[in-house]
Amino acid sequence: MKKTLILTTALVGMSFAANAAEVTVMSWGGAYTKSQVEAYHKPFMEQTGVKVNSVDSDNPATPIKAQVEAGNVTVDVADVEFSDAVRLCDEGLLEEIDTSMLPPAPDGTPATDDFIDGALQDCAVANIVWSTVFAYNTANVDGTPTSIGDFFDTAKFPGKRGLRKSAKATLEMALMADGVPAGEVYGILETDEGVDRAFAKLDSIKGDIVWWEAGAQPPQLLADGEVTMSTAYNGRIFNAAVAEGQPLEVVWDGQILDFDLFVIPKGAPNKEEALEFIKFSTDTQRLADQASWISYGPARKSSGALVGKYSDGKTDMAPHMPTAAANLGNALVNNFEFWVDQDAELNERFNAWLAQ
C-alpha cells in the first residue's frame, strides 16, 4: 500500500511537471519571430526543458486584451508595443513584474541600471528598440529618395505608397514630411490644428496609398512592385534585403523609434514559467544574440558591445541598427504617453478619414 501511494504520488508529480513545463509566447511572426526562436526559445528549451509554444498575431495586444476580458487566457507571454503595454497595465489586464528579479549585467550592474531609459515598466520588460522607417525598391525608383518629404512627393517619385493602417507613426511622419522638426511633432499633434495639418498632408497622397497591417506585407509589396515606397519595420526590410537579396533600401530620415516589450497577461496559465522565460530572454547575452538575426537594437546597454555580425557571418549589424549614430539625424522617439492618452480618439478620426 505504501509503495502504491509513493508511486501514485510520483506519477501525479510527473504529470503535473509535464503539464506545467511549457510556456506559450505570442509575437509578430516572420523574421522577428524567427529571431526570437533562435535567440530565446531554442536555448531556453535546451537549458530548462520547458517547452516553448510559439504563436503569432498581427498585433498581440488585441488577442491578449480579448482573452483576459473573456477569462480564457491561453498565452503566457506576449510581445507588445510600448503604448499597448502601458495601456493594458493601466487597465489591469497584465501581471506586474518585479524587475529586481532580472539578471544583472556581466559586470554586476543591476538590471534596473543596465536597461536603457523607459525599457522597464510596472508590467513589462523591453527586449528591442526598433523603428518605423520607409524603404524603396531601387529597381522601381528613378533617383535616390533621401528624406521623409520624398515619401510624400509623388511628382518627383511617382508610384504607390505603402502605409500602416494606423494613426500611430502615420500622423507623425505626415507632419515631419510637412516640415515639422522631429522635436516639435507631438506638441503640434496635441492641437486640433496639428491633427488637421497631418491629415491634410495624407490627403495629398491618399489616392496612391496601399494600406498594410502585418509587418511581413511591406517587403512583399516592394518586392512585387505593388508600391514604389512603403513605411515598414526596419528589421523586416533588413531581412528582405540581406537574407533574401531583395534590392531594398532604408531611408532613415524621419524614422520613429519604439520599444517592444514582454508582458504576462493576467491569469496566464503558466505564470512562473513565463517569468523564467522573460528573465532568460532579457539577459545581456540573449539580447545580443537576437541582434545577430534581425536589425533591432538590444534594450540593455551591456548587450551593445556583444552585437557583432549577422547570422550570415559577414554582415556587420551595427550600421543597420536604428540607434546607430548615423541613422539618428532626424529621428523621432515615439511619445508613449501621448499614444496611451490619444490612441482611441486619433484612430477614430483616422478610420473616419479612411471611409471618406
C-alpha positions in Angstrom: 0.0 0.0 0.0 2.8 2.4 0.9 4.7 1.6 -2.3 1.5 2.2 -4.3 1.0 5.5 -2.6 4.5 6.6 -3.3 4.3 5.5 -6.9 0.9 7.3 -7.3 2.3 10.5 -5.8 5.4 10.3 -8.1 3.3 9.8 -11.2 1.0 12.7 -10.2 4.0 14.9 -9.7 5.5 13.8 -13.0 2.2 14.5 -14.7 2.0 18.0 -13.1 5.5 18.8 -14.2 4.9 17.6 -17.7 1.7 19.7 -17.9 3.2 22.8 -16.3 6.6 22.7 -18.1 5.6 24.7 -21.1 5.1 28.4 -22.0 3.1 29.9 -24.8 4.7 33.0 -26.3 2.9 35.3 -28.7 4.8 37.5 -31.1 4.5 39.2 -34.5 5.6 36.5 -36.9 8.0 36.4 -39.8 11.7 37.4 -39.4 11.0 38.9 -36.0 9.6 35.7 -34.5 12.4 33.7 -36.1 15.0 35.9 -34.3 13.2 35.2 -31.0 13.0 31.5 -31.7 16.7 31.3 -32.4 17.9 33.6 -29.7 15.4 32.8 -26.9 13.1 29.9 -27.5 15.6 27.2 -28.5 18.3 27.9 -25.9 15.6 28.3 -23.2 14.1 24.9 -24.0 17.6 23.4 -24.1 18.6 24.9 -20.7 15.4 24.4 -18.8 13.5 21.6 -20.5 10.4 23.8 -20.6 8.6 23.6 -24.0 8.0 26.9 -25.8 4.9 27.1 -27.9 5.2 30.0 -30.4 2.1 31.7 -31.8 1.8 34.8 -33.9 -0.6 37.8 -34.3 -0.6 40.9 -36.5 -0.7 42.8 -33.1 -0.5 40.6 -30.0 -2.1 43.4 -27.8 -5.5 42.7 -29.4 -5.9 39.0 -28.6 -4.4 39.5 -25.2 -7.0 42.0 -24.2 -9.8 39.8 -25.6 -8.5 36.7 -23.8 -8.2 38.4 -20.4 -11.6 40.1 -20.6 -13.2 36.8 -21.6 -11.4 34.9 -18.8 -9.9 32.5 -21.2 -6.2 33.1 -21.3 -4.1 30.7 -23.4 -1.0 32.9 -23.8 1.7 33.2 -21.1 4.0 35.8 -22.6 3.2 38.4 -25.3 5.5 40.8 -27.2 3.7 44.2 -27.5 4.4 47.8 -28.4 5.1 50.3 -25.6 1.9 52.2 -25.6 -0.1 49.0 -25.6 2.0 47.7 -22.7 1.2 50.8 -20.6 -2.4 50.8 -21.6 -3.0 47.2 -20.8 -1.2 47.5 -17.5 -3.3 50.6 -16.6 -6.5 48.6 -17.4 -5.4 45.8 -15.1 -5.0 43.2 -17.8 -1.4 42.4 -17.1 0.6 40.8 -14.3 3.0 43.1 -12.6 6.7 42.1 -13.0 9.2 42.6 -10.2 12.2 44.0 -12.2 14.6 43.3 -9.4 14.4 39.6 -10.3 16.1 40.3 -13.7 19.7 39.1 -14.1 22.4 41.7 -13.7 24.9 42.7 -16.5 28.0 40.6 -16.7 29.9 43.2 -14.7 27.4 43.1 -11.9 25.4 46.2 -12.8 21.8 45.7 -11.7 19.3 45.2 -14.5 17.4 48.3 -13.3 20.5 50.3 -14.2 21.5 48.4 -17.3 18.3 48.6 -19.3 18.0 51.8 -21.3 15.6 54.5 -20.1 12.0 53.5 -20.3 12.7 49.9 -21.0 11.4 48.7 -17.7 7.7 49.2 -16.7 5.4 48.0 -14.0 4.1 45.2 -16.2 6.6 45.0 -19.0 10.3 44.3 -19.8 11.6 45.6 -23.1 13.7 43.4 -25.4 14.3 45.6 -28.5 14.5 49.1 -29.8 13.0 49.2 -33.3 11.8 51.8 -35.7 9.3 52.6 -38.4 11.1 53.7 -41.4 10.4 54.0 -45.1 12.1 52.0 -47.8 12.1 51.7 -51.5 12.9 49.2 -54.3 15.9 50.5 -56.2 14.7 48.7 -59.3 11.5 50.7 -59.4 12.6 54.2 -58.4 14.4 56.7 -60.5 16.8 58.7 -58.4 17.5 58.4 -54.7 14.9 59.3 -52.0 16.7 60.8 -49.0 14.0 62.4 -46.8 10.6 61.7 -45.4 9.4 64.5 -47.7 10.3 62.4 -50.7 7.9 59.7 -49.5 5.1 62.2 -49.9 6.3 63.6 -53.2 4.6 61.6 -55.9 5.5 64.1 -58.5 9.3 63.7 -58.0 9.0 60.0 -57.2 5.8 58.6 -58.9 4.1 55.4 -57.7 2.1 53.9 -55.0 2.9 54.3 -51.3 2.6 51.6 -48.6 1.4 52.8 -45.2 0.4 51.0 -42.0 -3.3 51.2 -41.5 -3.0 53.0 -38.2 -2.9 56.6 -36.9 0.3 55.9 -34.9 3.5 56.7 -36.8 1.5 57.7 -39.9 0.4 61.0 -38.5 3.9 61.8 -37.1 5.5 61.0 -40.5 3.0 63.2 -42.3 3.9 66.2 -40.1 7.6 65.6 -40.5 7.1 65.5 -44.3 5.2 68.7 -44.0 8.3 70.4 -42.5 7.8 69.9 -38.7 11.1 69.2 -36.9 11.1 65.9 -35.1 11.3 67.6 -31.7 8.1 69.6 -32.3 5.9 66.9 -33.7 4.0 65.9 -30.5 3.5 69.5 -29.4 1.8 70.2 -32.7 -0.1 66.9 -32.8 -1.7 67.7 -29.5 -3.6 70.6 -31.1 -6.6 70.3 -33.4 -4.8 72.4 -36.0 -1.9 70.0 -35.9 -4.1 66.9 -36.4 -5.8 68.7 -39.3 -2.4 69.5 -40.8 -1.3 65.8 -40.6 -4.5 64.7 -42.4 -4.1 67.4 -45.0 -0.7 66.0 -45.8 -2.1 62.5 -46.0 -4.8 63.8 -48.3 -2.1 64.8 -50.8 -1.3 61.1 -51.4 -4.5 59.4 -50.4 -5.2 58.1 -53.9 -1.8 56.5 -54.1 -1.8 54.7 -50.7 -1.8 50.9 -50.3 -2.6 50.0 -46.7 -0.8 47.3 -44.8 -1.5 45.7 -41.4 1.1 42.9 -40.9 4.8 43.5 -40.7 5.5 41.0 -43.5 3.5 42.9 -46.0 5.7 46.0 -46.8 8.7 44.0 -48.1 6.4 41.9 -50.2 4.6 44.9 -51.6 8.0 46.4 -52.5 9.4 43.2 -54.0 6.3 42.7 -56.1 6.3 46.3 -57.4 2.9 47.0 -56.0 4.3 50.1 -54.3 7.5 52.1 -55.0 7.9 53.1 -51.4 6.5 51.8 -48.1 6.7 52.5 -44.4 7.9 49.4 -42.6 9.6 48.0 -39.5 13.3 48.4 -40.1 14.1 44.8 -39.3 11.7 43.5 -41.9 13.4 45.5 -44.6 16.9 44.3 -43.4 15.7 40.7 -43.6 14.4 41.1 -47.1 17.5 42.9 -48.3 20.2 40.9 -46.6 18.7 37.5 -46.1 16.6 37.4 -49.2 18.7 39.6 -51.5 15.9 42.0 -52.4 17.0 45.4 -53.8 15.5 47.3 -51.0 17.0 50.4 -49.3 16.0 52.0 -46.0 15.7 55.8 -45.6 16.4 56.7 -42.0 15.2 60.3 -42.2 12.0 60.6 -40.2 12.3 57.2 -38.5 10.2 56.7 -35.4 11.9 54.8 -32.6 9.9 52.5 -30.3 10.2 49.6 -27.9 8.8 46.2 -27.9 8.3 44.6 -24.5 7.4 41.3 -23.0 4.2 41.2 -20.9 2.3 38.5 -19.0 -1.5 38.5 -19.4 -3.4 38.5 -16.2 -4.4 34.9 -15.5 -1.7 33.3 -17.6 -1.8 29.6 -17.1 1.9 29.2 -16.7 3.0 32.4 -14.9 6.1 31.0 -13.2 7.4 29.6 -16.5 6.6 32.9 -18.1 8.7 34.8 -15.6 11.6 32.4 -16.1 11.3 32.9 -19.9 11.4 36.7 -19.5 14.4 36.5 -17.1 16.3 34.3 -19.5 15.4 36.1 -22.7 16.3 39.6 -21.5 19.7 38.8 -20.1 22.7 40.6 -21.7 23.8 37.7 -23.9 20.4 36.7 -25.2 19.5 40.2 -26.3 22.8 40.5 -28.1 22.1 37.1 -29.7 18.8 38.3 -31.1 20.6 41.2 -32.8 22.5 38.7 -34.9 19.2 37.6 -36.5 17.5 40.9 -37.1 18.5 44.6 -37.0 16.7 45.7 -33.8 18.8 47.2 -31.0 19.0 45.4 -27.7 17.2 47.1 -24.8 20.2 46.6 -22.4 23.3 48.8 -22.5 25.6 45.9 -21.8 24.4 44.0 -24.9 25.7 46.6 -27.3 29.3 45.6 -27.2 28.4 42.0 -27.9 26.5 42.7 -31.1 28.7 41.6 -34.0 27.8 40.2 -37.3 24.6 38.9 -38.8 24.0 35.2 -38.8 25.5 35.0 -42.3 28.8 35.6 -40.6 29.8 38.6 -42.8 27.3 41.5 -42.4 28.2 43.9 -39.7 25.0 44.6 -37.8 25.9 48.0 -36.2 25.2 50.2 -39.2 21.8 48.6 -39.7 20.6 49.4 -36.1 18.1 52.2 -35.8 20.1 53.5 -32.9 23.4 53.9 -34.9 24.6 57.5 -34.7 24.4 57.9 -38.5 20.8 56.9 -38.5 19.6 59.4 -35.8 19.9 62.6 -37.7 16.2 63.3 -37.9 14.8 60.6 -35.7 11.6 60.8 -33.6 11.2 58.9 -30.3 7.7 57.6 -30.0 5.9 59.6 -27.3 4.4 56.6 -25.4 2.3 58.7 -23.0 0.8 60.7 -25.9 -0.5 57.5 -27.6 -1.8 56.0 -24.3 -3.9 59.1 -24.0 -4.8 59.8 -27.6 -4.9 56.4 -29.3 -8.7 55.8 -29.3 -9.5 59.4 -30.3 -7.0 59.6 -33.1 -7.7 56.2 -34.5 -11.4 57.1 -34.6 -10.6 60.2 -36.6 -8.2 58.1 -38.8 -10.9 55.5 -39.5 -13.4 58.2 -40.3 -10.9 59.7 -42.7 -10.3 56.3 -44.4 -14.0 56.0 -45.0 -14.4 59.4 -46.7 
